[in-house]
Amino acid sequence: MAYLEEGIFVAYLAFSIFFLVAYKLDQISFVAFVVSLVVTALVHAAFYLLVLKYWPIF
């Protein structure tokens, strides 16, 4: 279970860094940056909860 949690956290960090770089390079606005982080967090949380509920290994 710890590997799944670490993997999801690393994926969230990777997406966060990607969006931060896009923001710093003026590819997206600050509002788009914040919305992207929030949506990414929600998607990762939903994925985590769905895996906990429906994956029979855990």
Secondary structure, DSSP 8 states (H G I E B T S, - for coil): -HHHHHHHHHHHHHHHHHHHHHHHTTSS-HHHHHHHHHHHHHHHHHHHHHHHHH-TT-
